[in-house]
Each structure stands twice: as C-alpha cells, then as structure tokens.
Amino acid sequence: MLPSLDAYKSARPVCEKVDRLVRPGDDVVSYAFWKWRAEYSYYLRRPIANLTDLEALRLAWGGPRRIVLFVEAPSLDSARQVIGDAAPDLRGLVGRSAIYVFTNRPPSASNSDEPAVRAISTAGTR
C-alpha cells in the first residue's frame, strides 16, 4: 500500500508531529535508520541525514546546532551511549516499529506547557 493510504504503516502521523517540533535552522537526522525510509523526507519536505555510527551521532548531538533525531526501537540502546537518558520529545509507531524523536536542545518557553512526551496517534489520518 502507498504510505498515505495506510495510516498504520505510514510515517505521515509521525512527520506531522515532527514538523511542529522542527524550527528554522534545525538539522533533522536519523540514527542507524533502515536505508529505505524515504517517506520521512517526503512528508517533512526536507532531507534527513542518516548517521550510521556512534561517532557521527556524537558529533551531531554535541555540536553547535539543534538537531531533531529519529531513532527506531532496535537502535535505541546503541543511541543511548551518546544521548544518555534524554527523554524523547515524541514517540509513536510506524507499522510495528516504535519510533522515538529526540532533540539535543530544550524546547522553547512557548512549548513548556506541553507534555514532555507526546504520543503519536495514527487514528484519523488520511
């Protein structure tokens, strides 16, 4: 099925939430993503760099720019070697895979009234 037609396997609900989290100047990256995750770039309308090793993640996470980081459940333990116990800004399911979204900088004051972790719903998507 096409991603937009399959609300339970589509990355669209995740990307809609991430789109509200991303600010101008942010880098959107993934860690150890499966290489055919093009739907994330499609729905976010921007490229997503896939960091394939811990050193690349370490450089991005500790770098001067704010990053929005996608991590799938199978790679979470590995990513924790760099991001520590950072709480995810978002979490949800794409198909059967859990996805977590982190940022290396705290949210702005305008977002401080929102819960630290928002569940990503796939209900009611088109």
C-alpha positions in Angstrom: 0.0 0.0 0.0 1.1 3.6 -0.5 2.1 5.3 2.7 -0.6 7.9 2.6 -3.3 5.2 2.2 -2.1 3.0 5.1 -2.4 5.0 8.3 -0.9 2.3 10.4 2.3 1.8 8.3 2.7 5.4 7.2 5.3 7.8 8.6 2.9 10.6 8.0 1.4 11.0 11.5 5.0 11.0 13.0 6.1 13.6 10.4 3.2 15.8 11.1 4.1 16.0 14.8 7.8 16.4 14.0 7.0 19.2 11.6 5.6 21.2 14.5 8.7 20.4 16.6 11.3 21.5 13.9 12.4 25.1 13.9 14.2 27.0 11.2 17.9 26.2 11.3 17.4 22.7 12.9 19.0 19.7 11.4 16.8 16.6 11.1 18.8 13.4 11.3 18.2 9.7 12.0 20.5 7.2 13.7 21.0 3.8 12.1 17.8 4.0 10.1 16.9 1.4 7.6 18.1 2.8 4.3 14.7 2.9 2.6 12.9 5.4 4.9 12.3 7.9 2.1 8.8 8.6 3.4 10.2 10.7 6.3 11.9 13.1 3.9 8.8 13.1 1.7 6.4 14.1 4.5 8.8 16.6 6.1 9.8 18.1 2.8 13.4 18.1 3.7 16.4 15.8 3.6 17.2 13.7 6.6 20.8 12.7 7.1 21.3 9.1 8.3 24.0 8.9 11.0 25.4 5.4 10.7 27.8 5.2 13.6 28.2 6.4 17.2 30.9 8.9 16.3 28.7 10.7 13.8 25.9 10.7 16.3 28.3 12.1 19.0 29.4 14.9 16.7 25.8 15.9 15.8 24.4 15.6 19.3 27.2 17.6 20.9 27.5 20.0 18.1 26.5 23.7 18.0 23.3 23.1 16.0 20.0 21.9 17.4 19.1 18.5 15.9 15.9 16.6 15.7 16.8 12.9 15.9 14.8 9.9 14.8 15.7 6.6 16.4 13.9 3.3 15.8 13.5 1.0 18.8 16.1 -1.6 17.7 18.8 1.2 17.6 17.7 2.9 20.9 20.1 1.1 23.2 23.0 2.0 20.9 22.0 5.6 20.6 21.7 5.9 24.4 25.5 5.5 24.5 25.6 9.1 23.2 22.3 10.7 24.1 22.2 9.2 27.6 18.9 9.3 29.4 17.4 12.1 27.3 13.6 11.8 27.2 12.0 11.6 23.8 10.1 14.6 22.6 7.8 12.3 20.6 7.2 8.6 20.3 4.9 6.5 18.2 4.5 3.6 15.9 5.2 3.3 12.2 3.8 -0.1 11.3 5.1 -2.4 14.1 8.2 -0.3 14.7 8.4 2.1 17.6 10.0 5.4 16.7 11.4 7.9 19.1 12.2 11.6 18.3 14.8 13.5 20.4 16.2 17.0 20.4 19.6 17.9 21.8 18.4 21.3 23.0 15.5 22.0 25.3 12.2 23.2 23.9 11.5 26.9 23.8 9.5 28.6 26.5 6.5 28.7 24.2 6.3 24.9 24.3 6.9 24.5 28.0 3.2 23.9 28.7 3.1 20.8 26.5 3.8 17.4 27.9 7.4 16.3 27.6 6.5 13.2 25.6 3.5 13.3 23.2 2.2 10.0 21.8 1.8 10.0 18.1 -1.6 8.8 17.1 -2.3 7.1 13.8 -6.1 7.3 14.2 -8.0 9.6 11.8 -5.2 10.1 9.4 -5.8 10.4 5.7 
